[in-house]
Amino acid sequence: MKELLYLNKYFIKYKWRIIPGLIFVIISNMFQVVPAKVVAHAFNLITANISIYRLFNGFNQQSLAYDIFGYGLLFFALLILLLYLLRGLFLFFMRQTIILMSRHIEFDMKNEIYAHYQKLSLGFYRRNNTGDLMNRATEDVNRVRMYVGPAIMYTTNTIVLFITALTFMFLVNAKLAFYAVLPLPVLTLIIYNVNTSINRKSESIQQQLSKLSSFVQERFSGIRVIKAYVREFYAQQVFAVESNTYKHSAMGLVKVQALFFPAMLLLVGISTIITVFIGGKQVIEGTITPGNIAEFIIYINLLTFPVTMLGWVTTLIQRAAASQKRINEFLHLEPEIKSGTQTIQPFKGGIRFNHVSFTYADTGIKALSDVNFEIEPGKFLAIIGKTGSGKSTIANLLMRMYDVEQGSIEIDGSDVRSLDLSAYRNELGFVPQEVFLFSDTIKNNIAFGLDQVSFNQVENAAKNAAVYHNIMYLKEKFDTLLGERGITLSGGQKQRVSIARALVKEPKILILDDCLSAVDTKTEEEILGNLGRIMQNKTCVVIAHRISTIKNADKIIVLDNGHIVEQGTHIELLTNNKVYAEIYRNQLLEEEQ
């Protein structure tokens, strides 16, 4: 239960829904128990009136006795109807307060989880799969909602009904009440054990469902690779295995649940038989009336509900506690990247790496080691090197997706860790190596980085990214709806739309992480020419594999295994005749072939 203490803040927030709801629970239960008393009196009236009717056999008063008997029954029938109508009314009020409150809490929790997810650093998403993250924000929250709504409502309802019904029973006849409820504790134990087993199996099912969701999400995201390698049948086989595991877990749960209702009906039936047997003997002895037996049978059936709910509610609470624990695991995580408070005015875009070293915590790979370089504001910095040399790590560190392990990164002379994170990133334009486009229109994808963007700005950004004419060939032009991850477009078109998204921000620092790899040479020259025009007096960092992309840079850094092995201009590095010159000669040979 300690995990569920986290929810207390929501109960305090919605206290004016909980308190009236609990009051309505108590009132509705009173209207549920009182009809049993009315039935007892009606039953006794029937018994008494039958005797009176027979007593006046052959007299004119017999019809009068019959009329009185009929009016009496009508009165009791209307009274019972009225009581149940009032109970229904207060049940409605009860659900309108407690169940609606649970929906409000569900809404608040989902928003809190989503907001917290967005605060967590990139490393968090490298360590956790998407399917599990989604399950915690959906399935687990739904289980918690069942606790804050139905579980609390039925728990209160169970306690109030149990106390009220037992009180009425013992007030009528303590001996009969004792024997009538004797099988109920056994029923409680059976239900508790069954529900404990149900809970264990439910947890197993939940884990398997999370695994299945992750599998499906990953396969649908990579459907093009699956089709390209003709692995549809293999994917289907793996899915069938996972589904089969889920089916067996679910079938095991159903088999356990099948014990629930037969056990309940058996013990309720035994309670009814005991009530009729013991009660019948007491009626003969004159201790109670026949109406009391009818009253007790109603109480027994009323008590069946709380006893049944006891096991069900216990399961709900156990499942909610397990789900809340999963949710708390992430909610209690602090983001690895913490925002500073400093802002730079005016923001110029000077960059300096001071003895920067970085190791990825999840893999243990040392990406950078004692990296030092400086680029003045408004200059063009290029980074080149073989795969795995640490190029993208520099881009991620500049974006503060990660923080340096050793050393520091300075922007305009200020340590990047001291800067206000949102204000700092707003000054950057970033095009990642793995382009991601949303399932939205091209216009909205380009305008994604800003709240207010005119259509003219979107068009200009598309022109500068050399993708405008491609868009205009599409039937819906800028209103073309892209498929998931931009699957509607080619690789080069996706890269250019992503560049347009960065350019529309008019950033002070533009970071392009190998985002021209799928673009032909002519288009690349057009984009670089546009960048040279629009990025005047602004810092540009370009990571590339092709020297043709970066030969006009003010400074070129050559990386190898996380170390800077050379830096200088294109001419200087060719003159040095080392690593850069070798890369250049190899690329010239490839072009000639």
C-alpha positions, 0 to 999 in steps of 0.5 A, spaced: 500 500 500 505 504 501 506 505 493 499 508 493 500 513 498 503 517 492 495 518 490 494 522 496 495 528 493 489 527 488 485 525 493 486 532 497 485 535 490 478 532 489 476 531 496 469 535 495 468 529 490 470 524 495 466 526 501 459 527 498 461 520 494 462 517 501 456 520 504 451 517 498 454 510 499 452 510 506 445 513 504 444 508 498 446 502 503 440 504 508 435 504 502 438 497 500 437 494 507 431 497 510 426 494 504 428 487 508 424 490 514 418 492 509 418 485 506 418 482 513 412 486 515 409 484 509 410 477 510 407 477 517 401 481 514 400 476 509 400 470 514 396 474 519 391 476 514 390 469 511 388 467 518 383 472 519 380 471 512 379 464 514 376 466 521 371 470 517 369 464 512 361 465 511 361 472 513 360 478 510 366 481 513 370 476 509 370 481 503 372 487 507 378 483 510 380 481 503 380 488 501 384 490 507 389 485 506 390 487 498 391 495 500 396 493 505 400 489 500 399 495 495 402 499 500 408 495 502 409 494 494 409 501 493 414 503 499 419 497 497 418 500 490 420 507 493 425 505 497 429 502 491 428 508 487 431 512 492 437 507 493 438 508 485 438 515 485 443 515 491 447 510 487 447 515 481 449 520 485 455 516 488 457 514 481 457 521 479 462 523 484 467 517 485 467 514 478 468 521 475 473 523 480 477 517 478 476 519 471 479 526 473 485 523 477 486 518 470 487 524 466 491 528 471 496 522 472 496 521 464 498 528 463 503 528 469 507 522 466 507 524 459 510 531 462 515 527 466 517 523 460 519 529 456 523 532 462 527 525 462 534 525 458 535 522 452 539 516 456 533 514 459 529 513 452 536 509 450 535 504 456 527 503 455 523 500 450 517 504 447 512 499 448 513 499 456 513 506 456 506 506 453 504 501 457 505 505 464 502 511 461 496 507 459 494 500 462 498 501 469 494 508 469 487 504 468 489 499 473 490 505 478 484 508 476 480 502 478 483 503 485 481 510 486 474 509 483 471 502 483 475 499 489 474 505 494 467 506 492 466 498 493 470 498 499 466 503 502 460 500 500 462 493 502 464 496 509 457 500 510 453 494 508 456 489 512 455 493 518 448 495 517 446 488 515 449 484 521 447 489 526 439 488 523 440 481 523 443 481 530 438 485 533 432 481 530 435 474 533 443 473 535 443 465 534 440 465 527 444 471 525 450 467 528 449 460 524 447 464 518 453 468 517 457 462 519 459 459 512 461 467 510 468 467 513 470 460 509 467 464 502 472 470 504 478 465 505 476 461 498 475 468 494 482 471 497 486 465 495 483 465 488 484 472 487 491 472 490 492 467 484 488 471 479 493 477 481 499 473 480 497 471 473 494 478 472 501 480 473 504 475 468 499 477 463 501 484 464 508 483 463 507 479 457 502 484 454 507 489 454 512 485 451 507 483 445 506 491 444 513 492 444 514 487 439 508 489 434 510 497 435 517 495 433 515 491 427 510 496 424 516 501 425 521 497 421 516 494 416 520 496 410 526 492 412 521 486 414 519 487 407 525 488 403 528 482 407 522 478 405 521 476 413 514 477 413 513 469 415 518 469 420 515 476 423 509 472 423 512 466 427 515 470 432 508 474 433 505 467 434 509 465 439 509 471 443 501 471 442 501 463 444 505 465 450 500 471 452 494 466 450 496 460 455 497 466 461 490 468 459 487 461 459 490 460 466 487 466 469 480 464 466 481 457 469 482 460 476 476 465 475 472 459 473 472 457 481 470 463 483 462 463 482 461 456 483 464 456 490 460 463 492 454 460 490 455 453 494 456 457 500 451 462 499 446 456 498 449 453 504 447 459 508 440 460 506 439 452 508 442 453 515 437 460 515 431 456 513 433 450 518 434 454 524 429 459 523 424 454 521 425 451 528 425 458 531 418 459 528 415 453 531 418 455 538 415 462 537 422 466 537 421 469 531 416 470 525 416 467 518 417 474 516 424 474 519 426 468 515 424 472 509 428 478 512 434 473 513 434 470 506 435 477 504 440 479 508 444 473 506 444 475 499 445 482 501 452 480 505 454 475 499 455 482 495 460 485 500 464 478 501 464 477 494 467 484 493 472 483 498 476 478 494 475 483 488 477 489 491 483 486 494 485 484 487 484 491 484 488 494 490 494 489 489 494 490 482 493 498 482 499 497 487 503 493 483 502 498 477 503 504 481 510 501 483 511 501 476 509 508 475 513 511 481 519 508 478 519 513 472 516 518 476 521 518 481 527 519 476 530 525 476 532 528 469 540 527 468 540 533 464 538 539 469 537 546 467 541 552 469 538 559 470 543 563 466 541 566 459 546 569 454 544 576 451 546 577 446 547 570 443 552 570 438 554 562 438 561 562 440 563 554 441 569 552 445 570 545 447 575 544 453 578 537 454 572 534 453 571 526 455 565 522 454 563 515 455 556 512 454 553 510 461 549 504 458 554 501 453 560 503 457 563 506 450 568 511 450 566 516 445 570 522 446 577 523 449 580 530 451 577 533 445 579 541 445 577 546 439 574 553 438 569 556 433 568 563 433 561 566 432 558 566 425 563 561 423 563 554 419 565 548 423 566 542 419 567 535 423 569 529 419 571 522 421 570 514 420 564 511 423 564 511 430 569 516 431 565 520 435 562 525 430 554 525 433 556 525 440 559 532 439 552 534 436 549 531 442 553 534 447 552 541 444 545 540 444 545 538 451 542 531 450 548 528 454 552 532 459 560 531 459 563 526 463 570 531 464 571 538 461 566 543 459 563 546 453 562 553 453 557 557 449 559 565 448 564 564 454 559 561 459 559 553 461 553 550 457 550 547 464 549 553 467 544 556 461 537 555 461 536 549 457 529 551 454 532 558 452 539 555 450 535 550 445 531 555 442 537 558 439 539 552 436 537 548 430 538 541 429 538 536 424 539 529 427 542 523 423 536 519 424 531 523 421 524 523 424 518 526 421 511 526 424 504 523 422 502 530 420 502 535 414 509 537 411 507 544 413 506 542 420 512 538 420 516 544 417 513 549 422 514 544 428 519 548 432 515 554 433 508 556 435 507 562 430 509 561 423 507 564 417 506 560 411 511 564 407 516 562 412 515 555 411 515 556 403 522 560 404 525 554 409 523 549 404 526 553 398 532 554 402 532 546 403 531 545 396 525 541 397 520 546 395 519 543 388 518 536 390 513 538 395 509 542 389 509 536 385 505 532 390 497 532 389 496 536 396 503 540 396 504 543 403 498 539 406 500 532 404 499 528 410 505 524 411 505 517 413 508 514 420 516 517 420 515 520 414 514 514 410 511 517 404 517 521 402 524 518 399 530 518 404 533 525 401 526 528 401 525 527 408 532 529 410 531 536 406 524 537 410 528 536 416 533 541 414 527 546 413 524 545 420 531 547 423 532 553 418 525 556 419 527 557 426 532 562 424 537 559 429 544 562 432 547 555 431 545 550 426 547 543 427 547 538 421 549 531 423 550 527 417 543 529 414 546 530 407 548 523 405 541 521 401 542 528 397 545 528 390 551 532 389 547 538 385 542 538 391 547 538 396 551 544 393 544 548 392 543 547 400 550 549 402 549 555 397 543 557 401 546 556 408 552 560 406 547 566 405 542 565 410 547 563 416 551 569 415 554 571 422 551 565 425 555 559 427 554 553 423 556 546 425 556 540 419 558 533 420 559 529 414 562 523 411 563 527 404 569 532 403 565 536 398 560 537 403 565 541 408 571 543 403 569 551 404 568 550 412 572 555 416 575 550 420 575 542 419 576 537 425 578 530 423 576 525 429 578 518 430 576 513 435 574 519 439 580 523 438 582 530 434 587 527 429 587 534 425 584 540 425 585 546 420 582 549 413 581 544 407 587 547 404 591 546 410 589 539 411 591 537 404 598 540 405 599 536 411 598 530 407 595 526 413 588 522 415 584 528 411 588 528 405 588 520 405 580 521 405 580 526 400 584 522 395 580 515 397 573 519 395 576 522 389 578 515 386 570 513 388 568 518 384 572 516 378 570 509 378 
